[in-house]
Amino acid sequence: MRAIWMAGLFAVLALAGCGSSEPEPKKEPMKVEDTAFGDLISTQDKARDRTNAAVEQHEAALDAQISASEGQKPEEKPEEKPEE
């Protein structure tokens, strides 16, 4: 009986010694640019920038055409009238 009690005590002590007292510090995830997918992300950003630039140029050209058709100078923006 005493041998069973001693074996149980050793088993409990062995299991208690296996645990860690402090959790390991968490590592911050890598930046996407530093991974294998970095080139894909930068390509998307470049395409988005080019598209936005093209849209802005098109918008400026349309504004100039509208202003010219209304008889205003292209630099002037028409003033909005407050609604009554």
Backbone as CSV, one residue per row, in Angstrom:
resi,resn,N_x,N_y,N_z,CA_x,CA_y,CA_z,C_x,C_y,C_z
1,MET,0.820,-1.182,0.000,0.000,0.000,0.000,0.868,1.251,0.000
2,ARG,1.909,1.162,0.781,2.826,2.289,0.862,3.542,2.493,-0.462
3,ALA,3.834,1.448,-1.182,4.521,1.537,-2.468,3.617,2.214,-3.507
4,ILE,2.335,1.929,-3.465,1.403,2.550,-4.406,1.297,4.047,-4.115
5,TRP,1.274,4.386,-2.837,1.181,5.792,-2.451,2.432,6.545,-2.890
6,MET,3.608,5.950,-2.732,4.876,6.568,-3.135,4.949,6.702,-4.662
7,ALA,4.470,5.735,-5.410,4.477,5.794,-6.869,3.555,6.922,-7.345
8,GLY,2.406,7.070,-6.706,1.482,8.162,-7.053,2.092,9.516,-6.744
9,LEU,2.786,9.625,-5.621,3.440,10.871,-5.239,4.523,11.241,-6.248
10,PHE,5.328,10.300,-6.660,6.370,10.564,-7.665,5.764,10.960,-9.015
11,ALA,4.654,10.323,-9.375,4.000,10.657,-10.636,3.471,12.098,-10.603
12,VAL,2.884,12.489,-9.483,2.364,13.854,-9.345,3.510,14.860,-9.389
13,LEU,4.600,14.568,-8.692,5.749,15.478,-8.702,6.376,15.580,-10.091
14,ALA,6.431,14.490,-10.808,7.009,14.495,-12.152,6.146,15.332,-13.091
15,LEU,4.831,15.197,-12.990,3.945,15.984,-13.843,3.966,17.462,-13.472
16,ALA,4.112,17.774,-12.197,4.151,19.166,-11.760,5.429,19.842,-12.234
17,GLY,6.499,19.098,-12.348,7.767,19.668,-12.797,7.814,19.931,-14.291
18,CYS,6.898,19.390,-15.044,6.900,19.566,-16.494,6.310,20.899,-16.936
19,GLY,5.529,21.557,-16.115,4.878,22.807,-16.507,5.842,23.985,-16.479
20,SER,5.550,25.026,-17.248,6.380,26.232,-17.228,5.673,27.284,-16.393
21,SER,6.470,28.116,-15.730,5.887,29.118,-14.859,5.525,30.394,-15.616
22,GLU,6.264,30.739,-16.669,5.999,31.953,-17.434,5.647,31.584,-18.868
23,PRO,4.630,32.234,-19.422,4.315,31.952,-20.833,5.395,32.552,-21.734
24,GLU,5.596,31.934,-22.869,6.601,32.431,-23.811,6.118,33.725,-24.426
25,PRO,7.022,34.674,-24.639,6.586,35.938,-25.267,6.119,35.685,-26.696
26,LYS,5.031,36.357,-27.070,4.481,36.170,-28.409,5.317,36.952,-29.416
27,LYS,5.589,36.312,-30.517,6.334,36.977,-31.580,5.360,37.758,-32.443
28,GLU,5.785,38.956,-32.868,4.948,39.745,-33.755,4.976,39.118,-35.141
29,PRO,3.855,39.135,-35.834,3.843,38.558,-37.187,4.703,39.398,-38.131
30,MET,5.240,38.746,-39.134,6.080,39.442,-40.111,5.231,40.387,-40.946
31,LYS,5.856,41.431,-41.435,5.173,42.316,-42.366,4.953,41.544,-43.660
32,VAL,3.870,41.848,-44.333,3.539,41.140,-45.563,4.630,41.373,-46.609
33,GLU,5.218,42.559,-46.610,6.251,42.872,-47.591,7.488,41.989,-47.415
34,ASP,7.709,41.470,-46.204,8.880,40.637,-45.928,8.630,39.157,-46.194
35,THR,7.425,38.796,-46.573,7.115,37.390,-46.823,7.201,37.081,-48.316
36,ALA,6.884,35.857,-48.665,6.916,35.456,-50.068,5.813,36.139,-50.873
37,PHE,4.814,36.694,-50.209,3.707,37.355,-50.896,3.928,38.850,-51.053
38,GLY,5.063,39.345,-50.637,5.342,40.778,-50.698,5.273,41.343,-52.101
39,ASP,5.788,40.608,-53.080,5.750,41.090,-54.462,4.315,41.210,-54.969
40,LEU,3.464,40.270,-54.577,2.072,40.313,-55.023,1.351,41.532,-54.447
41,ILE,1.621,41.827,-53.190,0.969,42.969,-52.545,1.462,44.270,-53.158
42,SER,2.767,44.382,-53.387,3.287,45.623,-53.961,2.788,45.815,-55.392
43,THR,2.584,44.729,-56.121,2.043,44.832,-57.481,0.611,45.360,-57.441
44,GLN,-0.173,44.894,-56.492,-1.547,45.384,-56.348,-1.547,46.872,-56.004
45,ASP,-0.649,47.286,-55.123,-0.581,48.696,-54.739,-0.194,49.570,-55.924
46,LYS,0.756,49.104,-56.727,1.173,49.873,-57.903,0.019,50.000,-58.898
47,ALA,-0.694,48.915,-59.121,-1.829,48.945,-60.054,-2.926,49.870,-59.546
48,ARG,-3.182,49.838,-58.250,-4.202,50.707,-57.662,-3.795,52.178,-57.806
49,ASP,-2.517,52.491,-57.579,-2.043,53.870,-57.716,-2.171,54.356,-59.152
50,ARG,-1.816,53.508,-60.108,-1.920,53.894,-61.519,-3.379,54.108,-61.916
51,THR,-4.251,53.258,-61.434,-5.671,53.392,-61.747,-6.232,54.679,-61.161
52,ASN,-5.870,54.973,-59.922,-6.347,56.203,-59.288,-5.837,57.429,-60.035
53,ALA,-4.584,57.404,-60.499,-4.046,58.527,-61.246,-4.795,58.704,-62.567
54,ALA,-5.099,57.611,-63.237,-5.833,57.685,-64.505,-7.242,58.227,-64.277
55,VAL,-7.890,57.816,-63.204,-9.235,58.299,-62.894,-9.202,59.794,-62.605
56,GLU,-8.201,60.242,-61.874,-8.087,61.669,-61.564,-7.859,62.489,-62.831
57,GLN,-7.035,61.989,-63.751,-6.800,62.702,-65.004,-8.086,62.759,-65.832
58,HIS,-8.798,61.663,-65.889,-10.049,61.617,-66.640,-11.079,62.578,-66.032
59,GLU,-11.131,62.606,-64.718,-12.061,63.500,-64.035,-11.722,64.964,-64.329
60,ALA,-10.434,65.300,-64.320,-10.017,66.672,-64.620,-10.371,67.039,-66.064
61,ALA,-10.189,66.104,-66.993,-10.522,66.363,-68.394,-12.024,66.563,-68.558
62,LEU,-12.833,65.762,-67.892,-14.287,65.918,-67.961,-14.728,67.252,-67.368
63,ASP,-14.119,67.642,-66.236,-14.454,68.926,-65.636,-14.124,70.071,-66.584
64,ALA,-12.983,69.968,-67.267,-12.591,71.009,-68.217,-13.574,71.074,-69.385
65,GLN,-13.996,69.919,-69.881,-14.956,69.895,-70.985,-16.310,70.468,-70.559
66,ILE,-16.754,70.118,-69.387,-18.037,70.628,-68.898,-17.962,72.141,-68.722
67,SER,-16.865,72.596,-68.127,-16.699,74.037,-67.928,-16.644,74.769,-69.261
68,ALA,-15.963,74.186,-70.255,-15.868,74.817,-71.570,-17.244,74.870,-72.243
69,SER,-18.021,73.825,-72.067,-19.346,73.809,-72.703,-20.314,74.777,-72.020
70,GLU,-20.059,75.087,-70.756,-20.909,76.034,-70.044,-20.424,77.474,-70.213
71,GLY,-19.306,77.667,-70.877,-18.792,78.997,-71.112,-17.964,79.552,-69.968
72,GLN,-17.485,78.699,-69.084,-16.661,79.142,-67.972,-15.201,78.810,-68.259
73,LYS,-14.330,79.449,-67.521,-12.916,79.120,-67.641,-12.691,77.755,-66.995
74,PRO,-11.775,76.932,-67.519,-11.555,75.588,-66.965,-11.066,75.587,-65.523
75,GLU,-10.354,76.642,-65.097,-9.819,76.646,-63.739,-10.907,76.911,-62.699
76,GLU,-11.959,77.645,-63.105,-12.988,78.015,-62.155,-13.906,76.830,-61.870
77,LYS,-14.256,76.705,-60.644,-15.253,75.713,-60.249,-16.575,76.446,-60.107
78,PRO,-17.644,75.925,-60.645,-18.935,76.609,-60.495,-19.369,76.613,-59.035
79,GLU,-19.876,77.757,-58.616,-20.329,77.867,-57.230,-21.696,77.227,-57.104
80,GLU,-21.862,76.506,-56.025,-23.137,75.847,-55.784,-24.070,76.824,-55.086
81,LYS,-25.292,76.868,-55.548,-26.283,77.756,-54.946,-26.991,77.007,-53.828
82,PRO,-27.165,77.663,-52.703,-27.893,76.974,-51.617,-29.360,76.808,-51.982
83,GLU,-29.884,75.663,-51.666,-31.275,75.361,-51.979,-32.176,76.013,-50.944
84,GLU,-33.270,76.541,-51.400,-34.189,77.228,-50.483,-35.355,76.362,-50.143
